[in-house]
Amino acid sequence: MDTLERLKKLLAEVYDGEIDISSVTEETRVVEDIGMKSIAMLYMAMAIEGEFNVSLTNEDLPKMQTVGDIMKLIEERK
């Protein structure tokens, strides 16, 4: 499973199936398109750390504007 598919799976888990992950692309904006709030962003960051075995900092959260941004952070932390 590639990084995008793994992120979609995590989004589905964080949102308990409440979002349509089939439309999620690298260009999808996490706040504007998905509606992610700060608490969900924290849950997502923790899920990313566990799934991808990477460490994210509080400074990384504002950088997570799009799904592509998240993918880039994951690659940088590997």
PyMOL commands that set and color helices and strands:
alter all, ss='L'
color gray80, all
select helices_A, chain A and resi 3-14+21-23+38-52+58-63+67-77
alter helices_A, ss='H'
color red, helices_A
deselect
rebuild
show_as cartoon
